[in-house]
Amino acid sequence: MRSGAPLRHAENAIIVFVKYPTPGNVKTRIAADTGPLAASQLYKSCAEHTLRVACGCPGASVCVAYAFMNGGQVNDCVNDLQMRLWLDLIEDMQGCSYLQQAPDSDLGMRMADAICKTLGSGAQKVVFGPALDGGYYLVGMSRFPDKVFEEVQWSTPSVLQQSLDQAHAMGWSCAPVTSLPACQDLDTIWDVRAWMSRNRNHPLCIEFEEVLSSLLTSEQGLEPPCKPV
Protein backbone atom coordinates (compact mmCIF):
# COMPACT_ATOMS: atom_id res chain seq x y z
CA MET A 1 0.00 0.00 0.00
CA ARG A 2 1.13 3.48 -0.89
CA SER A 3 -0.83 6.53 0.11
CA GLY A 4 -0.79 10.25 0.44
CA ALA A 5 -1.95 9.79 4.03
CA PRO A 6 -1.62 6.80 6.40
CA LEU A 7 -4.46 4.30 6.21
CA ARG A 8 -5.93 4.10 9.69
CA HIS A 9 -9.15 3.41 11.56
CA ALA A 10 -11.37 6.47 11.41
CA GLU A 11 -14.54 7.52 13.16
CA ASN A 12 -15.92 8.77 9.85
CA ALA A 13 -14.56 7.40 6.58
CA ILE A 14 -15.68 7.47 2.96
CA ILE A 15 -14.43 4.57 0.84
CA VAL A 16 -14.60 5.02 -2.94
CA PHE A 17 -14.06 1.92 -5.10
CA VAL A 18 -12.65 2.76 -8.50
CA LYS A 19 -11.36 1.06 -11.62
CA TYR A 20 -8.70 2.50 -13.87
CA PRO A 21 -10.60 3.90 -16.90
CA THR A 22 -9.13 1.54 -19.47
CA PRO A 23 -11.27 1.37 -22.65
CA GLY A 24 -13.00 -1.99 -22.77
CA ASN A 25 -12.76 -2.63 -19.01
CA VAL A 26 -15.31 -0.11 -17.74
CA LYS A 27 -18.96 0.57 -18.65
CA THR A 28 -18.96 -2.27 -21.16
CA ARG A 29 -22.73 -2.14 -21.69
CA ILE A 30 -22.52 1.54 -22.60
CA ALA A 31 -19.56 0.71 -24.83
CA ALA A 32 -21.81 -1.54 -26.91
CA ASP A 33 -23.48 1.65 -28.19
CA THR A 34 -20.75 4.27 -27.87
CA GLY A 35 -17.55 2.31 -28.36
CA PRO A 36 -15.04 1.57 -25.58
CA LEU A 37 -13.19 4.90 -25.70
CA ALA A 38 -16.29 7.06 -25.16
CA ALA A 39 -17.57 4.71 -22.44
CA SER A 40 -14.26 4.96 -20.60
CA GLN A 41 -14.41 8.77 -20.85
CA LEU A 42 -17.90 8.78 -19.33
CA TYR A 43 -16.72 6.52 -16.52
CA LYS A 44 -13.64 8.69 -15.93
CA SER A 45 -15.84 11.79 -15.56
CA CYS A 46 -18.15 10.00 -13.09
CA ALA A 47 -15.27 8.62 -11.03
CA GLU A 48 -13.43 11.93 -10.82
CA HIS A 49 -16.61 13.80 -9.86
CA THR A 50 -17.37 11.24 -7.11
CA LEU A 51 -13.83 11.52 -5.74
CA ARG A 52 -13.95 15.32 -5.67
CA VAL A 53 -17.31 15.29 -3.86
CA ALA A 54 -16.05 12.72 -1.33
CA CYS A 55 -12.89 14.70 -0.63
CA GLY A 56 -14.99 17.81 -0.05
CA CYS A 57 -17.00 16.24 2.79
CA PRO A 58 -15.88 17.79 6.10
CA GLY A 59 -15.00 15.57 9.03
CA ALA A 60 -14.40 12.39 7.04
CA SER A 61 -11.24 10.68 5.84
CA VAL A 62 -11.32 9.36 2.26
CA CYS A 63 -9.92 6.01 1.14
CA VAL A 64 -9.65 5.15 -2.56
CA ALA A 65 -9.76 1.37 -3.05
CA TYR A 66 -8.73 -0.33 -6.27
CA ALA A 67 -7.70 -3.80 -7.46
CA PHE A 68 -3.97 -4.14 -7.97
CA MET A 69 -1.43 -6.57 -9.36
CA ASN A 70 2.22 -5.64 -9.13
CA GLY A 71 3.93 -5.26 -12.50
CA GLY A 72 1.00 -6.26 -14.66
CA GLN A 73 -2.60 -5.81 -15.68
CA VAL A 74 -5.49 -8.22 -15.26
CA ASN A 75 -8.91 -7.00 -16.37
CA ASP A 76 -9.45 -3.81 -14.34
CA CYS A 77 -6.16 -4.19 -12.42
CA VAL A 78 -3.34 -1.87 -13.34
CA ASN A 79 0.03 -1.28 -11.81
CA ASP A 80 0.25 1.09 -8.88
CA LEU A 81 2.11 3.82 -10.75
CA GLN A 82 -0.47 4.05 -13.53
CA MET A 83 -3.33 4.34 -11.05
CA ARG A 84 -1.51 6.86 -8.89
CA LEU A 85 -0.62 9.05 -11.89
CA TRP A 86 -4.31 9.27 -12.77
CA LEU A 87 -5.48 9.94 -9.22
CA ASP A 88 -2.77 12.54 -8.62
CA LEU A 89 -4.09 14.58 -11.56
CA ILE A 90 -7.51 14.98 -9.93
CA GLU A 91 -7.96 18.27 -8.09
CA ASP A 92 -8.63 18.33 -4.33
CA MET A 93 -7.39 14.78 -3.75
CA GLN A 94 -4.80 15.76 -1.14
CA GLY A 95 -4.81 13.68 2.03
CA CYS A 96 -6.60 10.64 0.58
CA SER A 97 -5.46 7.14 1.48
CA TYR A 98 -5.01 4.53 -1.24
CA LEU A 99 -5.83 0.87 -0.65
CA GLN A 100 -4.60 -1.79 -3.08
CA GLN A 101 -6.81 -4.86 -3.18
CA ALA A 102 -6.45 -8.39 -4.53
CA PRO A 103 -7.73 -8.61 -8.10
CA ASP A 104 -9.15 -12.13 -7.75
CA SER A 105 -11.63 -11.32 -4.96
CA ASP A 106 -15.28 -10.48 -5.61
CA LEU A 107 -16.90 -7.13 -4.84
CA GLY A 108 -18.22 -8.27 -1.47
CA MET A 109 -14.79 -9.39 -0.30
CA ARG A 110 -13.21 -6.10 -1.43
CA MET A 111 -15.90 -4.07 0.33
CA ALA A 112 -15.52 -6.03 3.57
CA ASP A 113 -11.72 -5.74 3.37
CA ALA A 114 -11.81 -1.97 2.91
CA ILE A 115 -14.37 -1.38 5.68
CA CYS A 116 -12.41 -3.60 8.06
CA LYS A 117 -9.24 -1.59 7.45
CA THR A 118 -10.83 1.85 7.81
CA LEU A 119 -13.54 1.52 10.47
CA GLY A 120 -13.14 0.60 14.10
CA SER A 121 -15.70 -1.07 16.34
CA GLY A 122 -19.12 0.38 17.03
CA ALA A 123 -22.83 -0.34 17.02
CA GLN A 124 -24.06 -2.65 14.27
CA LYS A 125 -25.90 -0.20 12.06
CA VAL A 126 -26.17 -0.02 8.28
CA VAL A 127 -27.90 2.12 5.66
CA PHE A 128 -28.12 1.42 1.94
CA GLY A 129 -28.64 3.88 -0.90
CA PRO A 130 -31.00 1.93 -3.18
CA ALA A 131 -30.50 1.76 -6.94
CA LEU A 132 -33.45 1.37 -9.28
CA ASP A 133 -32.04 -1.88 -10.70
CA GLY A 134 -32.24 -3.69 -7.36
CA GLY A 135 -28.70 -3.00 -6.19
CA TYR A 136 -27.28 -0.06 -4.26
CA TYR A 137 -25.01 2.87 -4.99
CA LEU A 138 -23.95 3.51 -1.40
CA VAL A 139 -23.64 1.61 1.85
CA GLY A 140 -22.99 3.26 5.20
CA MET A 141 -21.79 1.14 8.14
CA SER A 142 -20.75 1.81 11.71
CA ARG A 143 -18.32 -1.11 12.01
CA PHE A 144 -16.77 -4.10 10.22
CA PRO A 145 -19.59 -5.84 8.31
CA ASP A 146 -18.95 -9.44 9.43
CA LYS A 147 -20.77 -11.58 6.81
CA VAL A 148 -23.11 -8.95 5.35
CA PHE A 149 -21.46 -9.17 1.91
CA GLU A 150 -21.01 -12.93 1.81
CA GLU A 151 -23.09 -15.21 -0.43
CA VAL A 152 -24.51 -12.25 -2.37
CA GLN A 153 -25.18 -12.84 -6.06
CA TRP A 154 -23.68 -9.66 -7.47
CA SER A 155 -25.03 -8.01 -10.64
CA THR A 156 -28.54 -9.38 -10.08
CA PRO A 157 -31.82 -7.51 -9.37
CA SER A 158 -31.87 -8.84 -5.79
CA VAL A 159 -28.49 -7.56 -4.56
CA LEU A 160 -30.03 -5.05 -2.15
CA GLN A 161 -32.53 -7.53 -0.72
CA GLN A 162 -29.85 -10.20 -0.30
CA SER A 163 -27.61 -7.75 1.56
CA LEU A 164 -30.50 -6.64 3.78
CA ASP A 165 -31.35 -10.27 4.54
CA GLN A 166 -27.74 -10.94 5.48
CA ALA A 167 -27.60 -7.88 7.73
CA HIS A 168 -30.85 -8.81 9.49
CA ALA A 169 -29.61 -12.37 9.96
CA MET A 170 -26.49 -10.99 11.66
CA GLY A 171 -28.62 -8.89 14.02
CA TRP A 172 -27.76 -5.53 12.44
CA SER A 173 -30.04 -2.52 12.70
CA CYS A 174 -30.96 -1.56 9.13
CA ALA A 175 -32.27 1.87 8.24
CA PRO A 176 -35.38 1.88 6.00
CA VAL A 177 -34.46 1.69 2.31
CA THR A 178 -36.38 4.93 1.85
CA SER A 179 -33.87 6.77 4.06
CA LEU A 180 -31.88 7.74 0.96
CA PRO A 181 -33.23 8.55 -2.51
CA ALA A 182 -33.32 5.80 -5.12
CA CYS A 183 -30.88 6.49 -7.94
CA GLN A 184 -30.35 5.10 -11.40
CA ASP A 185 -27.23 3.24 -12.44
CA LEU A 186 -25.63 4.45 -15.66
CA ASP A 187 -25.30 1.04 -17.30
CA THR A 188 -26.48 1.81 -20.84
CA ILE A 189 -26.42 4.80 -23.16
CA TRP A 190 -30.14 5.19 -22.56
CA ASP A 191 -29.53 5.42 -18.82
CA VAL A 192 -27.02 8.20 -19.51
CA ARG A 193 -29.44 10.13 -21.72
CA ALA A 194 -32.32 9.74 -19.25
CA TRP A 195 -30.10 10.98 -16.41
CA MET A 196 -28.95 13.95 -18.48
CA SER A 197 -32.53 14.93 -19.31
CA ARG A 198 -33.33 15.12 -15.58
CA ASN A 199 -30.11 16.80 -14.46
CA ARG A 200 -29.38 19.49 -17.03
CA ASN A 201 -27.72 21.74 -14.44
CA HIS A 202 -25.37 19.07 -13.12
CA PRO A 203 -21.69 19.80 -13.88
CA LEU A 204 -21.23 16.32 -15.35
CA CYS A 205 -23.78 17.09 -18.08
CA ILE A 206 -21.29 19.35 -19.84
CA GLU A 207 -18.65 16.62 -19.91
CA PHE A 208 -21.19 14.01 -21.05
CA GLU A 209 -22.44 16.31 -23.82
CA GLU A 210 -18.91 16.77 -25.11
CA VAL A 211 -18.31 13.02 -25.27
CA LEU A 212 -21.64 12.25 -26.94
CA SER A 213 -21.39 15.19 -29.35
CA SER A 214 -18.03 13.97 -30.56
CA LEU A 215 -19.62 10.60 -31.31
CA LEU A 216 -22.34 12.13 -33.45
CA THR A 217 -19.72 13.59 -35.78
CA SER A 218 -17.44 10.55 -35.89
CA GLU A 219 -17.51 7.55 -38.18
CA GLN A 220 -18.73 5.45 -35.25
CA GLY A 221 -21.29 8.03 -34.22
CA LEU A 222 -24.55 7.32 -32.47
CA GLU A 223 -27.91 7.64 -34.10
CA PRO A 224 -30.06 10.56 -32.82
CA PRO A 225 -31.30 9.82 -29.30
CA CYS A 226 -34.38 7.67 -29.71
CA LYS A 227 -34.81 4.71 -27.42
CA PRO A 228 -36.28 1.68 -29.18
CA VAL A 229 -39.75 0.64 -28.02
Secondary structure as UniProt FT lines:
FT   STRAND          13..17
FT   TURN            23..25
FT   HELIX           28..34
FT   HELIX           36..55
FT   TURN            58..59
FT   STRAND          61..68
FT   TURN            70..71
FT   TURN            75..76
FT   STRAND          77..78
FT   HELIX           80..88
FT   TURN            91..92
FT   TURN            94..95
FT   STRAND          97..101
FT   TURN            103..104
FT   HELIX           107..118
FT   STRAND          125..131
FT   TURN            132..133
FT   STRAND          136..141
FT   TURN            146..151
FT   TURN            154..155
FT   TURN            157..158
FT   HELIX           159..169
FT   TURN            170..171
FT   STRAND          173..174
FT   HELIX           177..179
FT   HELIX           189..198
FT   TURN            200..201
FT   HELIX           203..216
FT   TURN            219..220
//
